[in-house]
Amino acid sequence: MSGLAYFEYALVLPEERYLIEVQTRKSDSGELRGQEEIEQIAKESLALAIGRGDEREIGEFKPNPISESDAQILKKVEQLLTRPESVVYLVE
């Protein structure tokens, strides 16, 4: 099992799909993150990647948790955002 949590998000207009990978452990302490913290990191990363980093809009994003095997099926087209705790890809 990897140290990543995976999320998928799709926009209808324009039609785009995103894969968000989030580190499940804190880099400084190695402590396991809670599910709520992981989901918040995914939302913030997605909002920044698609140019909607306003705090008021973050709550509108609902990335869907997916399994590692489902994430591996997605073809990464472009890396949009890299942060110490997460990466966002445009996928097909």
N, C-alpha and C positions, 0 to 999 in steps of 0.2 A: 504494500500500500504506500502510495506517495505521500509527501507532506503538503499536498495541494488540495484545495476544494475547487470544484469547477462549477461555473454558472454559464447559462446561455441566455441571450437576449436578442429579440428580433424587432426591428422597426418595419412597419408596413410601408410608410412613405417617408423617405425613400426605402426601398426594400433592401435591408441590410441585416446581417446576423453577426453577433459578437460572441466571443468566448472570453470569459474573465477567469483567470487563474489567481487564487488567493493562497498565500502561505498559511498553513494551519497552525504553525508555531511562531511565537514572537522571536525575532532574530536576536534580541539582546539577552533574553533569559531562557529561551528554548521552551517556555511555558506554552501549553496548548491554549489556543484561542477558543472562546465560546462561540456557539453558532451565531448568536446575535452580532457579535463583533465581526465575524467572517462575512456575514451578509451586509453589514454596514460598509466594510471595506470594498466589497464588490459593487455596491451602489455608488459609492463615491468615485471609484475608479471608472466606472461606466460613464457617469455624468461628466467627468473631466475629459474622457476620451472622445465623447461626441459633442463637446463644447457646451455642455449645460451644467457647469459646476456650481451654479447658484444653490445654496443650502435649501431654499424653499422647494426646488425642483427635485432634489435627491429622493424625497419620499415617494415621488411619482414612479420611479423606476422599480420594477419588480423582476430582477434577473431570476431565472429558473435554475435551481440546483440540478446538476446532471452528474452521472457517474463518470469515473475516469475512462472507462471503455467507450462511452458515448462521446466524450470529449476528444478521444483519439481518432474517432471516425471523421471529425470535422477537419476540413482542409484550411490551414492557416494561410490567408492571402496577404495580410499586412499586419505588422505589429504597430498598434496605435499609441500605446502608453506603457511605460515601464516605471514602476515604483518599487521601493524595497520590499513591499509586502504583496504586490500584485502586478499582473500583466494583462493587458487587453488586446485581443486580436480581432481583426475583421476576418470572418470565416465564410466558407461556402459549404 
